[in-house]
């Protein structure tokens, strides 16, 4: 399967899970709003050009927004993490990303500790910005902090489950292939 | 000039980021006005199609419960038919009937239009319900929406075949409601905490309220027919500043199971609006 086809399928699947499962389940608590959809952006190939990354993230977020009737909210959060992503990868991976044979971020390609840091940082950025924008319109400060922490925690748990269930077989690419 | 171009090319990513952020924030904070123009028409039609397909599968599992509810409502309505009431003729002199049964149509105020619910959120502070009925089927922005068991919300966006309803569970919901027994008027809103409970405020303290009292829509509303169920009083507290009651209501509708709705059209709305507009003019 080519990378393009794989990512298109993945995109549809993430949208489906976010829109029809995660927002449909009755809320656990008012602080908890689970998100998983942004993992799509975290899993995009290393070699995606940065401008393309920003536009993909924007339109991806806009599709989520169209389903949830929140124009611009998720699009804003997505473009933010798409912008920050290359910096974090550059800091965590000292080697030039093109040289490592793996196509996309995973615990195999980056090593467990850098990958966990990568996921946690971007999860936090995503939730912080998303909930900040929500909070600007209504709510109190305690609600804001509590919601960021609780939602990030639950989302990280969902990411962990996703990682365990779908072990991505990213084969090591060599010049021979 | 060269320096500006150099600057832009060096920080092109940042420029794109700022542009996209600006665009999304503009969309977000212009929500109410923008929503109707672009989001409603293009996107609703698209997401409505997807949601409709999915809800087809989803409703299958609750068919039995839904049937029971509708049967109950049918029975309730059948019991109000004229044929159910019979009485011996007792009149013994000729009277002119003043009630013009044949021209009843012109007195009709509300028309109920049934619709399938194809989308419903509960998780955010601003919940929406999506209906598979739109402009072409007679829905307009501002119409009231109820379900067989009670009030659902108000239409805020319409496209050709779909419409988006601001659910009762929306931070901006304001509906005038009245206690059926005590008769005090208040305003229904939602604080965004628990989807099972809504708040009823501004009830005058002179009103007699008891736990379990029924709250219905008032006859002053131009959208809702009077007497539509809103909820039942669950908790009573007093607002010390304004000296009014703040009530917590259990919603009559189970918002986790909403599959059928009625969009309600007020046939006399036009005349009402025209009258209100005509009395405003002399003051201007």
Interface residues (C-beta under 8 A of the other chain):
Chain A: X20 X23 X24 X25 X26 X27 X30 X33 X50 X51 X54 X55 X58 X61 X62 X65 X66 X67 X68 X69 X70 X71 X72 X73 X75 X76 X79 X80 X83 X133 X134 X138 X139
Chain B: X12 X13 X14 X16 X17 X20 X21 X23 X24 X25 X26 X27 X28 X29 X31 X34 X35 X39 X43 X44 X46 X47 X50 X51 X54 X120 X121 X122 X123 X124 X125 X126 X128 X164 X171 X192 X193 X194 X195 X256
